[in-house]
Amino acid sequence: MNTKNKVFELLNSNLTVSLASITRNGYPRPIPMKVISVDDEKNVWFATSLKSEKIDEFKVNPRAGIACSNNEMSVSLQGKIQIVVDSVLKKNMWNDGMRIYFPEGSDSEDYCLLKFVPEML
């Protein structure tokens, strides 16, 4: 398995990573986020609230970074975030562990997805 595949295997292992947005003052703001999926194009998916501070930050500046590690390797990627509110994608990405944040389920108006598109692989 090549290194790139190992990186995305790590990211797809039900992992909590640091996802960094850029504040309005230009500083990185890393926050812990659970990866919900890594798709075939190597995009990394997260779930969050539309009311969260990071949503406002990503609307202004979509640049982001993610970082994580395990006992074998560490990963740091840069890319851009897309805010996704498509109801079909939200249903497809939904898991019952999210119900603690969104009691209404995948139809919650507050629930959205963040699609991290890596730019440097």
Salt bridges, closest charged atoms under 4 A:
GLU57 OE1 - ARG29 NH2 3.07
ASP96 OD1 - ARG99 NH2 3.52
ASP107 OD1 - LYS91 NZ 2.50
GLU119 OE2 - LYS80 NZ 3.77
